[in-house]
């Protein structure tokens, strides 16, 4: 998988949950698409809306889109649900 390339799951809806452990590990369900990721941010679409995780040394340790599961590890500084103003709206706002 190429970094930053959108990854989509089939249209199976799963309940959305977010569990954050010691600001170092996030476990998510209800993930339908990974919009972008690098070591400082992970942007994804969930059943609860677009979600951005920001921090340092972030890496995706588990990604099972068919089941809607994802895990991210690293130093997590923020978790933000955003309004979707078009494709990758959060990234456009962040770079502006």
Helices and strands as residue ranges (DSSP letters): E 7-8, E 17-21, E 25-29, E 31-38, E 41-46, E 49-64, E 69-82, H 89-95
